[in-house]
Amino acid sequence: MVRGRESVIKVLERLKAQESERVIRKEVPRIAQTVSKEERNVKIINLPQQEVESLMRKIGELENKMRSDSGSYFSLYYELRKLEEEFIVKAERLLAKDFDVPDITRDRVKVKLEKIRKRSEA
């Protein structure tokens, strides 16, 4: 095990305990809440944008499932980590290369990347 890191089981137990505590935290403002309904329905222009949008939707669905179903929390956590790793790779490629992506999508991707990175650092 790498020095200075917790074991996976301890991290999962800590995360599960945090969910049940209901602590009020400051979060990054959600872009989806600040834009109108017309702006949320962005046209999919290219394949990288479609892949990132799809991964963001799957991650959101999985997070909701983890909150509601505590029986399979650990298996869902591993699935979430895989999706997040795949999202990071595709999102960084989308942001690094000059794809013609709407600003709203670009902002949502940046917010999601920041949220995932903060969670992985904690």
Order of alpha helices (4+ residues) and beta strands (2+ residues): alpha-alpha-alpha-alpha-alpha-alpha
